[in-house]
Amino acid sequence: MNTCCLEGGNIREVFDQLAIVQQQLVSAGVDIRDEEFASILCNSLPKSYESIIPGITAVGESKTITSDIVTKFALEAYDRKITTGEVTAETIAFAASGGKESKKHKATHQGGNSYGWHGQQSNGWRGGGSGHTRGG
């Protein structure tokens, strides 16, 4: 299971997997506050989603940042990326493979990575308190 979405990957799928893990932990008696789960969701986002953090933080100034708020912002950004072509079936497959090109793709694209990134996982968010800072 991938708990951090790679660039071009399927945010919905990663969030769904994390929600399943959260429910399994709750069923096992582990208490995970929603604010903690919101931080986990932020930590799972790739670097290209940094632009949503100010909006999430602004909401956090008037109320507690919940997993629903993070999910709303992240999925809206994801849907925009699909609409603009930043996320495609090909980028999702590439991210799902762990950033490894398929043999078929390598045979047709010899000469390097045509995706515009190197398939490297971005640094996670380090949640703490009401704000989030970028890890490095």
Contacts in CASP RR format, 6 or more apart in sequence:
PFRMAT RR
TARGET T0000
AUTHOR 0000-0000-0000
METHOD contacts of the structure
MODEL  1
MNTCCLEGGNIREVFDQLAIVQQQLVSAGVDIRDEEFASILCNSLPKSYE
SIIPGITAVGESKTITSDIVTKFALEAYDRKITTGEVTAETIAFAASGGK
ESKKHKATHQGGNSYGWHGQQSNGWRGGGSGHTRGG
1 17 0 8 1.000
1 21 0 8 1.000
2 14 0 8 1.000
2 17 0 8 1.000
2 96 0 8 1.000
2 98 0 8 1.000
3 14 0 8 1.000
3 17 0 8 1.000
3 18 0 8 1.000
3 21 0 8 1.000
3 44 0 8 1.000
4 14 0 8 1.000
4 43 0 8 1.000
4 44 0 8 1.000
4 46 0 8 1.000
4 121 0 8 1.000
4 122 0 8 1.000
4 124 0 8 1.000
5 11 0 8 1.000
5 14 0 8 1.000
5 44 0 8 1.000
5 45 0 8 1.000
5 46 0 8 1.000
5 95 0 8 1.000
6 46 0 8 1.000
6 94 0 8 1.000
6 95 0 8 1.000
6 98 0 8 1.000
6 99 0 8 1.000
6 119 0 8 1.000
6 121 0 8 1.000
6 122 0 8 1.000
7 46 0 8 1.000
7 47 0 8 1.000
7 48 0 8 1.000
7 91 0 8 1.000
7 95 0 8 1.000
7 117 0 8 1.000
7 119 0 8 1.000
7 122 0 8 1.000
8 46 0 8 1.000
8 48 0 8 1.000
8 81 0 8 1.000
8 86 0 8 1.000
8 87 0 8 1.000
8 91 0 8 1.000
8 92 0 8 1.000
8 94 0 8 1.000
8 95 0 8 1.000
9 46 0 8 1.000
9 87 0 8 1.000
9 91 0 8 1.000
9 92 0 8 1.000
9 94 0 8 1.000
9 95 0 8 1.000
9 96 0 8 1.000
10 78 0 8 1.000
10 87 0 8 1.000
10 92 0 8 1.000
10 95 0 8 1.000
10 96 0 8 1.000
11 45 0 8 1.000
11 49 0 8 1.000
11 74 0 8 1.000
11 75 0 8 1.000
11 77 0 8 1.000
11 78 0 8 1.000
12 75 0 8 1.000
12 78 0 8 1.000
14 44 0 8 1.000
15 41 0 8 1.000
15 44 0 8 1.000
15 71 0 8 1.000
15 74 0 8 1.000
15 75 0 8 1.000
18 37 0 8 1.000
18 40 0 8 1.000
18 41 0 8 1.000
18 44 0 8 1.000
22 32 0 8 1.000
22 37 0 8 1.000
22 40 0 8 1.000
25 32 0 8 1.000
26 32 0 8 1.000
34 64 0 8 1.000
34 66 0 8 1.000
34 67 0 8 1.000
35 64 0 8 1.000
35 65 0 8 1.000
35 66 0 8 1.000
35 129 0 8 1.000
37 67 0 8 1.000
38 65 0 8 1.000
38 66 0 8 1.000
38 67 0 8 1.000
38 69 0 8 1.000
38 70 0 8 1.000
39 125 0 8 1.000
39 127 0 8 1.000
39 128 0 8 1.000
39 132 0 8 1.000
41 67 0 8 1.000
41 70 0 8 1.000
41 71 0 8 1.000
41 74 0 8 1.000
42 53 0 8 1.000
42 56 0 8 1.000
42 70 0 8 1.000
42 125 0 8 1.000
42 127 0 8 1.000
42 132 0 8 1.000
43 124 0 8 1.000
43 125 0 8 1.000
43 126 0 8 1.000
43 127 0 8 1.000
44 124 0 8 1.000
45 52 0 8 1.000
45 74 0 8 1.000
45 124 0 8 1.000
45 125 0 8 1.000
46 121 0 8 1.000
46 122 0 8 1.000
47 122 0 8 1.000
47 123 0 8 1.000
48 81 0 8 1.000
48 86 0 8 1.000
49 74 0 8 1.000
49 77 0 8 1.000
50 134 0 8 1.000
51 77 0 8 1.000
52 73 0 8 1.000
52 74 0 8 1.000
52 76 0 8 1.000
52 77 0 8 1.000
53 125 0 8 1.000
53 132 0 8 1.000
55 73 0 8 1.000
56 65 0 8 1.000
56 69 0 8 1.000
56 70 0 8 1.000
56 73 0 8 1.000
56 132 0 8 1.000
57 65 0 8 1.000
57 130 0 8 1.000
57 131 0 8 1.000
57 132 0 8 1.000
59 65 0 8 1.000
59 69 0 8 1.000
60 69 0 8 1.000
60 130 0 8 1.000
60 131 0 8 1.000
65 130 0 8 1.000
65 131 0 8 1.000
78 87 0 8 1.000
81 87 0 8 1.000
82 88 0 8 1.000
90 115 0 8 1.000
91 115 0 8 1.000
93 102 0 8 1.000
94 100 0 8 1.000
94 101 0 8 1.000
94 115 0 8 1.000
94 119 0 8 1.000
95 119 0 8 1.000
98 119 0 8 1.000
99 119 0 8 1.000
101 109 0 8 1.000
101 113 0 8 1.000
113 119 0 8 1.000
123 134 0 8 1.000
123 135 0 8 1.000
123 136 0 8 1.000
124 134 0 8 1.000
124 135 0 8 1.000
125 132 0 8 1.000
125 133 0 8 1.000
125 134 0 8 1.000
125 135 0 8 1.000
126 132 0 8 1.000
126 133 0 8 1.000
126 134 0 8 1.000
126 135 0 8 1.000
127 133 0 8 1.000
END
